[in-house]
């Protein structure tokens, strides 16, 4: 398809989606609704992130295609409902990016990245009409966002209007307080109280991440990858001994875990 233009490629994909949704198309695709596509879109987004992490261009290309398909499919559903079409989506995002980059497409002077970010925030404030249906400033943060990410975005937003801890030590003190409350809740053995205190502790830890400019979600994902690598080391070493993790003792796995900590470098 080297001779096919970018525009024709885009149009071809749109036509495929329209065909799938048509009476002569695919029964399964015709039954899909926005909520369905929303779930697929989220799953595909995570697969794109995995592909980025893998470093494989071929995998990233494939996953970006899958994600693009879900976006276009969602736009097709909106068009069928008479709400908007993909042209409106493209027009809106084009206008937004031009509007938010006056130092590129206008005559705004900037001297640093900080200036660019400040301009971006000022321009966003002038676009707040889109959030008039929200009861709270914090309602801007999507409810479907992963918990750690949502907590960090919410506290960032609250901080911008002055609702924040004075310094890092105050956050650490609050973490210690929440940990004490969790210990007390554990002694009561009341599940609801334990869950609430764990949530409070996690929320405070996310605040600490923000104070140190650490992305909480990324930090946890990094730790998960580290755990996976070390556990895989345990599995491989046990396999060499003709064992499975189920057949090994905790002491044996602990020894291999400590070995992995030494041998596996981040």
C-alpha positions as CSV (number, residue, x, y, z in Angstrom):
1,X,0.0,0.0,0.0
2,X,3.0,2.3,-0.4
3,X,1.2,4.3,-3.2
4,X,-1.8,5.0,-1.0
5,X,-1.9,8.4,0.6
6,X,-2.2,9.0,4.3
7,X,-5.7,10.5,3.7
8,X,-6.8,7.4,1.8
9,X,-5.5,5.1,4.4
10,X,-7.5,7.0,7.1
11,X,-10.6,7.0,4.9
12,X,-10.3,3.3,4.2
13,X,-10.3,2.5,7.9
14,X,-13.3,4.7,8.5
15,X,-15.1,2.9,5.7
16,X,-14.3,-0.5,7.3
17,X,-15.8,0.7,10.5
18,X,-18.9,1.9,8.7
19,X,-19.2,-1.4,6.9
20,X,-18.9,-3.3,10.1
21,X,-21.7,-1.3,11.7
22,X,-24.0,-1.5,8.6
23,X,-26.9,-4.0,8.3
24,X,-24.7,-6.0,6.0
25,X,-21.8,-5.9,8.4
26,X,-20.8,-7.8,11.6
27,X,-23.6,-8.7,14.1
28,X,-21.1,-8.4,17.0
29,X,-19.9,-4.9,15.9
30,X,-23.5,-3.7,15.4
31,X,-24.3,-4.6,19.0
32,X,-21.4,-2.6,20.5
33,X,-22.3,0.5,22.5
34,X,-20.2,3.4,23.9
35,X,-19.7,1.7,27.3
36,X,-18.4,-1.4,25.5
37,X,-15.9,0.6,23.4
38,X,-14.9,2.5,26.5
39,X,-13.7,-0.7,28.1
40,X,-11.9,-1.8,25.0
41,X,-10.3,1.6,24.6
42,X,-8.9,1.5,28.2
43,X,-7.6,-2.0,27.7
44,X,-5.9,-1.0,24.4
45,X,-4.4,2.1,26.1
46,X,-2.6,-0.2,28.6
47,X,-1.4,-2.4,25.8
48,X,0.1,0.7,24.1
49,X,1.9,1.5,27.4
50,X,3.2,-2.1,27.5
51,X,4.4,-1.8,23.9
52,X,6.3,1.4,24.7
53,X,7.9,-0.4,27.7
54,X,8.9,-3.4,25.5
55,X,10.9,-1.2,23.2
56,X,9.5,-3.1,20.2
57,X,8.5,-0.7,17.3
58,X,6.5,-3.5,15.6
59,X,4.5,-4.1,18.8
60,X,3.9,-0.4,19.4
61,X,2.7,0.1,15.8
62,X,0.2,-2.7,16.2
63,X,-1.1,-1.5,19.5
64,X,-1.4,2.1,18.3
65,X,-3.5,0.7,15.4
66,X,-5.8,-1.1,17.8
67,X,-6.2,2.0,19.9
68,X,-6.9,4.2,16.9
69,X,-9.6,1.7,15.8
70,X,-11.4,2.0,19.1
71,X,-11.3,5.8,18.9
72,X,-12.7,5.9,15.4
73,X,-15.3,3.3,16.3
74,X,-16.5,5.5,19.2
75,X,-16.7,8.5,16.9
76,X,-18.8,6.3,14.5
77,X,-21.2,5.5,17.3
78,X,-21.5,9.3,18.0
79,X,-22.1,10.0,14.4
80,X,-24.9,7.4,14.2
81,X,-26.5,9.0,17.2
82,X,-26.4,12.5,15.5
83,X,-24.0,13.9,18.1
84,X,-20.7,14.5,16.2
85,X,-18.4,12.8,13.7
86,X,-14.7,12.3,13.3
87,X,-14.4,15.5,11.4
88,X,-15.7,17.4,14.4
89,X,-13.2,15.5,16.7
90,X,-10.3,16.5,14.4
91,X,-11.4,20.1,14.1
92,X,-11.7,20.5,17.9
93,X,-8.3,19.0,18.7
94,X,-6.6,21.0,15.9
95,X,-8.2,24.2,17.2
96,X,-7.3,23.4,20.8
97,X,-3.6,22.6,20.1
98,X,-3.2,25.8,18.1
99,X,-5.0,27.8,20.8
100,X,-2.8,26.3,23.6
101,X,0.5,26.9,21.7
102,X,0.4,30.7,21.1
103,X,4.2,30.8,21.3
104,X,4.2,28.6,18.1
105,X,1.1,29.6,16.2
106,X,0.7,33.1,17.6
107,X,2.8,36.0,18.8
108,X,3.2,35.0,22.5
109,X,6.8,35.3,23.7
110,X,8.1,32.6,26.1
111,X,11.6,32.1,27.5
112,X,11.3,28.8,29.3
113,X,9.3,25.6,29.7
114,X,7.8,27.2,32.9
115,X,6.4,30.0,30.8
116,X,4.9,27.5,28.4
117,X,3.2,25.6,31.2
118,X,1.9,28.8,32.8
119,X,0.4,29.8,29.4
120,X,-1.1,26.4,29.0
121,X,-2.8,26.7,32.5
122,X,-4.0,30.2,31.8
123,X,-5.5,29.2,28.5
124,X,-7.2,26.1,30.1
125,X,-8.8,28.4,32.7
126,X,-10.5,30.3,29.9
127,X,-11.9,27.1,28.5
128,X,-13.6,26.1,31.8
129,X,-17.1,26.5,30.2
130,X,-16.9,22.8,29.2
131,X,-16.9,21.9,32.9
132,X,-20.0,24.0,33.9
133,X,-21.9,20.8,34.5
134,X,-19.4,19.7,37.2
135,X,-20.3,20.5,40.8
136,X,-16.7,20.6,42.0
137,X,-13.3,21.6,40.7
138,X,-12.2,18.0,41.3
139,X,-14.9,16.6,39.1
140,X,-12.6,17.4,36.2
141,X,-10.6,14.3,37.0
142,X,-12.1,11.2,35.3
143,X,-13.7,8.8,37.7
144,X,-12.5,5.8,35.6
145,X,-8.8,6.8,36.0
146,X,-6.7,4.3,37.9
147,X,-6.8,5.0,41.7
148,X,-3.2,6.1,42.2
149,X,-3.2,8.3,39.1
150,X,-6.6,9.8,40.0
151,X,-5.4,10.5,43.6
152,X,-2.3,12.3,42.3
153,X,-4.3,14.4,39.8
154,X,-6.9,15.3,42.4
155,X,-4.3,16.4,45.0
156,X,-2.4,18.4,42.3
157,X,-5.6,20.2,41.4
158,X,-6.4,21.0,45.1
159,X,-2.8,22.2,45.6
160,X,-3.2,24.7,42.8
161,X,-5.9,26.5,44.7
162,X,-3.8,26.5,47.9
163,X,-5.2,23.4,49.6
164,X,-2.0,21.5,50.4
165,X,0.4,20.5,53.1
166,X,3.0,23.3,53.9
167,X,6.0,21.0,53.5
168,X,7.1,17.4,53.0
169,X,7.6,16.7,56.8
170,X,3.9,17.4,57.3
171,X,3.0,14.7,54.8
172,X,5.4,12.2,56.5
173,X,3.9,13.0,59.9
174,X,0.4,12.4,58.4
175,X,1.6,9.1,57.0
176,X,2.8,8.0,60.4
177,X,-0.6,9.1,61.9
178,X,-2.5,7.1,59.3
179,X,-0.3,4.1,59.8
180,X,-1.1,4.2,63.6
181,X,-4.8,4.4,62.8
182,X,-4.4,1.4,60.5
183,X,-2.7,-0.6,63.2
184,X,-5.6,0.3,65.6
185,X,-8.1,-0.8,63.0
186,X,-6.4,-4.1,62.4
187,X,-6.7,-4.8,66.2
188,X,-10.5,-4.3,65.9
189,X,-10.7,-6.8,63.0
190,X,-13.4,-4.7,61.5
191,X,-12.9,-5.1,57.7
192,X,-14.6,-1.9,56.8
193,X,-12.4,0.1,59.1
194,X,-9.3,-1.6,57.9
195,X,-10.2,-0.9,54.3
196,X,-10.8,2.8,55.1
197,X,-7.5,3.2,56.9
198,X,-5.6,1.5,54.1
199,X,-7.2,3.9,51.6
200,X,-6.2,6.9,53.8
201,X,-2.6,5.6,54.0
202,X,-2.4,5.1,50.3
203,X,-3.8,8.6,49.6
204,X,-1.1,10.1,51.9
205,X,1.6,8.1,50.2
206,X,0.4,9.5,46.8
207,X,0.7,13.0,48.3
208,X,4.3,12.2,49.3
209,X,5.0,11.1,45.8
210,X,3.7,14.4,44.5
211,X,5.9,16.4,46.9
212,X,8.9,14.6,45.5
213,X,7.8,14.9,41.9
214,X,7.4,11.1,41.7
215,X,4.6,9.6,39.5
216,X,2.9,7.3,42.0
217,X,1.5,5.0,39.2
218,X,4.9,4.7,37.5
219,X,6.6,4.1,40.8
220,X,4.3,1.3,41.7
221,X,4.5,-0.2,38.2
222,X,8.3,-0.2,38.5
223,X,8.1,-2.1,41.8
224,X,5.7,-4.6,40.2
225,X,8.2,-5.2,37.4
226,X,11.0,-5.7,39.9
227,X,8.8,-8.2,41.8
228,X,8.0,-10.0,38.6
229,X,11.6,-10.3,37.6
230,X,12.7,-11.6,41.0
231,X,9.8,-14.1,41.1
232,X,10.7,-15.3,37.6
233,X,14.2,-15.9,38.9
234,X,12.8,-18.1,41.7
235,X,10.7,-20.0,39.1
236,X,13.7,-20.6,36.8
237,X,16.0,-21.7,39.6
238,X,13.4,-24.1,41.0
239,X,12.8,-25.5,37.5
240,X,16.5,-26.3,37.3
241,X,16.0,-28.3,40.5
242,X,13.0,-30.1,39.1
243,X,10.6,-28.2,41.4
244,X,7.7,-25.8,41.1
245,X,7.0,-22.9,43.5
246,X,4.2,-25.0,45.1
247,X,6.7,-27.8,45.9
248,X,9.3,-25.5,47.4
249,X,9.5,-24.3,51.0
250,X,9.2,-20.7,51.9
251,X,12.8,-20.7,53.2
252,X,14.0,-22.0,49.8
253,X,12.1,-19.3,47.9
254,X,13.3,-16.6,50.3
255,X,16.9,-17.7,49.6
256,X,16.3,-17.5,45.9
257,X,14.6,-14.1,46.3
258,X,17.6,-12.7,48.1
259,X,19.8,-14.2,45.4
260,X,17.7,-12.4,42.7
261,X,18.1,-9.1,44.6
262,X,21.8,-9.4,44.1
263,X,21.9,-10.8,40.6
264,X,19.1,-8.8,38.9
265,X,19.9,-5.1,38.3
266,X,17.3,-2.5,37.4
